[in-house]
Amino acid sequence: MEIVNTPNEVINTAASALNFFDLVYSKVEIVKSKKLTQQNYLRAYYFEVINNLELLNAINIAKFRTIDVSSLLFQKFISKLDTQIGATILFSEDIDTGSNLYKLLKTKGKFENKNKMISVYQKGKEVNCSGKILYENILQALSFTVVKIEVLRRLSTLDFEEKEYLHKILLEKRIINIKERSVMIKTVMDQFDGIQELSR
């Protein structure tokens, strides 16, 4: 059966996309108004990653195997993961490609595919990774985690009718991907000057 989008549905979809970016940019503007130095951006992002990891380490991720993306339980969980500093680094024109911060973010790290659930992008598509060890730079892992968290936050608010059109959302797998990349980011950043002294 062919699905025909009515003008109202098209408008609602466009408005939803704009609301998503408005939300991300509002987070960016709040951080930018603080006029942080690049070293402070680095430290703030490090603490954002640590705070997210504290939550991810405290939960039994396997329990999400049977949880629905729009359940109240998942909405509460995903709302506690923060992306404000990460989004600012991605979208701020203050951090240019020639900056020291940008150079640090190009540092590569490795993480393991212990659960065989790690996803990577190949030719624009998300696919399961078959390798045991993966390498990404911090900027790649940062963009992955920010986008995945924000999209999951958005999906968690879908109503019953909207949810009918979704593919199956494997929350356990998605959370593992966010966690493993966050662990890698922290591990690499632990070696940076200005972070090494306060890493734990």
C-alpha positions in Angstrom: 0.0 0.0 0.0 1.4 3.4 -1.0 1.7 6.0 1.7 0.9 9.5 0.4 2.1 12.4 2.5 -0.6 15.1 3.0 0.6 18.8 3.0 0.0 18.8 6.8 2.3 15.7 7.3 5.0 17.3 5.2 4.8 20.6 7.2 4.8 18.6 10.5 7.9 16.7 9.3 9.7 19.8 8.3 8.8 21.6 11.5 10.0 18.6 13.5 13.4 18.7 11.7 13.7 22.5 12.4 12.8 21.9 16.1 15.5 19.3 16.3 18.2 21.7 15.0 16.8 24.6 17.0 17.2 22.5 20.1 20.8 21.6 19.2 21.7 25.2 18.3 20.1 26.6 21.5 22.5 24.3 23.5 25.4 25.6 21.4 24.5 29.2 21.9 24.3 28.8 25.7 27.8 27.4 25.8 29.2 29.9 23.3 27.9 32.8 25.5 30.3 31.6 28.2 33.2 32.5 25.9 35.3 29.5 26.9 39.0 29.2 25.9 39.9 26.2 23.8 41.5 24.5 26.9 38.2 25.0 28.8 36.2 23.6 25.9 38.5 20.5 26.1 38.0 20.2 29.9 34.3 20.8 29.7 33.9 18.1 27.0 36.0 15.7 29.1 33.7 16.1 32.1 30.7 15.7 29.8 32.1 12.4 28.6 32.9 11.3 32.2 29.4 12.2 33.4 27.8 10.2 30.6 30.1 7.3 31.3 29.1 7.3 35.0 25.5 6.8 34.0 26.3 4.2 31.3 28.5 2.3 33.7 25.8 2.3 36.4 23.1 0.6 34.2 22.6 -2.9 33.0 22.6 -2.2 29.3 21.3 -5.7 28.5 17.9 -4.7 30.1 17.3 -2.4 27.2 17.0 -5.4 24.9 13.3 -5.5 25.7 12.6 -1.8 26.3 10.6 0.2 23.8 12.2 3.4 22.5 9.2 5.5 23.4 8.7 4.0 26.9 8.8 6.4 29.8 11.7 4.5 31.2 13.8 5.1 28.1 12.8 8.7 27.9 14.0 9.3 31.4 17.3 7.5 30.7 18.1 9.2 27.4 17.3 12.7 28.9 20.1 12.2 31.4 22.8 11.9 28.7 24.3 15.3 27.9 25.6 16.5 24.5 25.8 20.2 25.1 29.6 20.6 24.9 30.0 18.0 22.2 27.4 19.7 20.0 29.1 23.1 20.6 32.5 21.7 19.4 30.8 20.3 16.3 28.8 23.4 15.4 30.8 26.3 16.8 32.6 28.5 14.2 35.0 29.6 17.0 36.7 26.2 16.7 38.3 26.2 13.3 40.2 23.5 11.5 43.6 25.1 12.2 43.1 25.4 16.0 45.0 23.3 18.6 41.7 21.9 19.9 40.8 20.7 16.4 44.2 19.0 16.0 43.8 17.3 19.4 40.4 16.0 18.3 42.0 14.3 15.3 43.9 12.0 17.7 43.0 8.4 17.0 42.0 5.9 19.6 41.0 2.2 19.6 38.1 0.3 21.0 37.1 -3.3 21.0 34.1 -5.0 19.5 33.6 -7.4 22.4 29.8 -7.8 22.0 29.9 -7.9 18.2 27.5 -5.0 18.2 29.6 -2.1 17.1 28.3 -0.2 14.0 30.4 1.8 11.5 29.5 3.8 8.4 30.5 2.4 5.0 29.5 4.2 1.8 26.9 6.2 3.7 25.3 3.2 5.3 25.5 2.0 8.9 26.7 -1.6 9.0 27.8 -4.1 11.6 31.5 -4.3 12.2 33.1 -7.7 11.9 36.5 -6.7 13.2 37.7 -7.1 16.8 39.4 -3.7 17.1 38.3 -0.4 15.6 40.1 2.9 15.3 38.4 6.3 15.1 39.6 9.8 15.9 37.9 11.7 18.7 36.0 14.0 16.3 34.5 10.9 14.6 33.5 9.4 17.9 32.2 12.7 19.2 30.0 13.3 16.2 28.7 9.7 16.4 27.8 9.9 20.0 26.2 13.4 19.8 24.1 12.5 16.8 23.0 9.1 18.2 22.0 10.5 21.6 20.0 13.4 20.0 18.3 11.1 17.5 17.4 8.6 20.3 16.0 11.5 22.4 13.9 12.5 19.4 12.7 9.0 18.7 11.7 8.5 22.4 9.0 11.2 22.0 7.2 9.5 19.0 3.6 8.6 19.6 2.0 5.2 18.9 1.0 6.0 15.2 4.4 7.4 14.3 6.2 4.4 16.0 4.3 2.1 13.6 6.5 3.3 10.7 9.8 2.6 12.5 12.2 -0.2 11.9 13.0 -2.2 15.0 15.2 0.0 17.3 17.9 -2.2 18.9 18.4 0.0 22.0 21.0 -2.3 23.6 23.2 -2.1 20.5 22.8 1.6 20.2 23.7 2.2 23.8 26.8 -0.1 23.6 28.0 1.9 20.5 27.6 5.2 22.5 29.4 3.7 25.5 32.3 2.1 23.7 33.1 5.3 21.8 32.8 7.3 25.0 35.3 5.0 26.8 37.7 5.5 23.8 37.3 9.3 23.9 38.1 9.4 27.7 41.1 7.0 27.3 42.6 9.2 24.6 41.9 12.4 26.3 43.4 11.2 29.6 46.8 11.7 27.9 46.2 15.3 26.8 48.1 18.1 28.6 45.7 19.9 30.9 43.6 16.7 31.2 46.2 14.2 32.3 46.6 16.1 35.6 42.9 15.7 36.5 42.1 12.3 34.8 40.9 9.4 36.9 
